Amino acid sequence: MNIELDNVLVRHQSVPECDWCDKSKDLLDQKGIKYTVIDSDKKFFGRLMRNTKSKKVPQIILNGEYIGDYTFKEPIRAIPFLEPNSPGWSLLAELFRPDITTNRRMIIGLDTVIMSNIDDILSFPLDVGLITDPMSGIGIIQENEVCNAISIVSDKSSNYIWNVWTNKRDWVLKHCRLAPWNTPSELVMMRKLFNADGKVPRIDIGFPDRILSYKMHICANPKLLETASIVYFHGKPKLHQLKNVHFNIKLLENWV
């Protein structure tokens, strides 16, 4: 596909702070490729999208050929579950398996958008950190409850969780059940292990207005997207159900 542009990285004016653009520029710089950055308006970017068949920001064109957008250099490993038939959500206890990594780990759901650099959040120093359940105090969710949309755990905490799951399986399956479905849940296990006294460290409190629920925070106050580093989804709508209008544009542009 030949395009009458040469060695350009095309941004969109509606995305003044574009982390993927910065990553792309770093990659081009590392490869010693000279290029020009174009901050395009909606009309120009629309024409470009029709030509490249891509909606991603930025768009990179070298020697008149569209080569794509930023792609991950970071290693990605697909790890199968050991017991894929574990009941309910208890299967997710395997995310704490010691063979996955020997370092601290951040666990996030698939329905999560990283909006900006989170190096400082990843440096959370405590053995375990969860986030405040955005539904706390609503319906059957207790006040001051936590959820595991985002969790950060040390080796020590991972080994503890895994030990409970492997050696006290009957207790987990019987007593760690999520209402109203009454199904075994690693979330309830985490609540019982770390928040029985309501004092588990909260990552969202350490990083205010940075880790947000789309349903409960962003929809109520779209301006929070200006400070959001992580936006997570639960219930409906899901990411693929968002329309490319208003404040959802920035979310969709960061959806990889």
Secondary structure, 3 states (H helix, E strand, C coil): CECCCCCEEEEECCCCCCHHHHHHHHHHHHCCCCCEEEEECHHHHHHHHHHHCCCCCCEEEECCEEEECCCCCCCCCCCCCCCCCCCCEHHHHHHHCCCCCCCCEEEECCCEEECCCCHHHHCCCCCEEEEECCCCCCCCCCCCCEEEEEEEECHHHHHHHHHHHHHCHHHHHHHCEECCCCEEEHHHHHHHHHCCCCCCCEHHHHCCCCEEEHHHHHCCCHHHHHCCCEEECCCCCCHHHCCCCCCHHHHHHCCC
